[in-house]
Amino acid sequence: MANTSSAKKRTRVIERKTKIREMQKSKIKSLIKSVESSISKKDQKTAMEQLKKIDPKLQAAGNKKILTKAKISRIQKRLNSRVADITKK
């Protein structure tokens, strides 16, 4: 347990930042799910539009260190390849 006032304030700041990061992760996950749903419907046009919206948000999450750069790269690669598979078929 924190003893000093500065330590107590620091715990409040950490809790606040944790909530913000969780909300940002949740938004990114919901955007990914929307792209995956349009991929499963084989709707190429909306999948491409949603993918273009996700890319900057993923990069911003990487810059804020919400997600690791490797995870962002992996997500982008998988989504891009799945959208490309729709165009081939």
MODELLER restraints for C-alpha pairs under 7 A, 6 or more apart:
rsr = mdl.restraints
at = mdl.atoms
rsr.add(forms.Gaussian(group=physical.xy_distance, feature=features.Distance(at['CA:2:A'], at['CA:8:A']), mean=5.52, stdev=0.5))
rsr.add(forms.Gaussian(group=physical.xy_distance, feature=features.Distance(at['CA:21:A'], at['CA:66:A']), mean=6.33, stdev=0.5))
rsr.add(forms.Gaussian(group=physical.xy_distance, feature=features.Distance(at['CA:31:A'], at['CA:54:A']), mean=6.72, stdev=0.5))
rsr.add(forms.Gaussian(group=physical.xy_distance, feature=features.Distance(at['CA:35:A'], at['CA:47:A']), mean=5.37, stdev=0.5))
rsr.add(forms.Gaussian(group=physical.xy_distance, feature=features.Distance(at['CA:35:A'], at['CA:50:A']), mean=6.00, stdev=0.5))
rsr.add(forms.Gaussian(group=physical.xy_distance, feature=features.Distance(at['CA:35:A'], at['CA:51:A']), mean=6.64, stdev=0.5))
rsr.add(forms.Gaussian(group=physical.xy_distance, feature=features.Distance(at['CA:38:A'], at['CA:46:A']), mean=6.62, stdev=0.5))
rsr.add(forms.Gaussian(group=physical.xy_distance, feature=features.Distance(at['CA:38:A'], at['CA:47:A']), mean=5.49, stdev=0.5))
rsr.add(forms.Gaussian(group=physical.xy_distance, feature=features.Distance(at['CA:39:A'], at['CA:47:A']), mean=6.17, stdev=0.5))
rsr.add(forms.Gaussian(group=physical.xy_distance, feature=features.Distance(at['CA:39:A'], at['CA:83:A']), mean=6.54, stdev=0.5))
rsr.add(forms.Gaussian(group=physical.xy_distance, feature=features.Distance(at['CA:42:A'], at['CA:86:A']), mean=6.27, stdev=0.5))
rsr.add(forms.Gaussian(group=physical.xy_distance, feature=features.Distance(at['CA:44:A'], at['CA:83:A']), mean=6.74, stdev=0.5))
rsr.add(forms.Gaussian(group=physical.xy_distance, feature=features.Distance(at['CA:44:A'], at['CA:86:A']), mean=6.38, stdev=0.5))
rsr.add(forms.Gaussian(group=physical.xy_distance, feature=features.Distance(at['CA:44:A'], at['CA:87:A']), mean=6.82, stdev=0.5))
rsr.add(forms.Gaussian(group=physical.xy_distance, feature=features.Distance(at['CA:47:A'], at['CA:83:A']), mean=6.79, stdev=0.5))
rsr.add(forms.Gaussian(group=physical.xy_distance, feature=features.Distance(at['CA:58:A'], at['CA:72:A']), mean=6.26, stdev=0.5))
rsr.add(forms.Gaussian(group=physical.xy_distance, feature=features.Distance(at['CA:61:A'], at['CA:67:A']), mean=5.84, stdev=0.5))
rsr.add(forms.Gaussian(group=physical.xy_distance, feature=features.Distance(at['CA:62:A'], at['CA:68:A']), mean=5.85, stdev=0.5))
rsr.add(forms.Gaussian(group=physical.xy_distance, feature=features.Distance(at['CA:62:A'], at['CA:69:A']), mean=5.64, stdev=0.5))
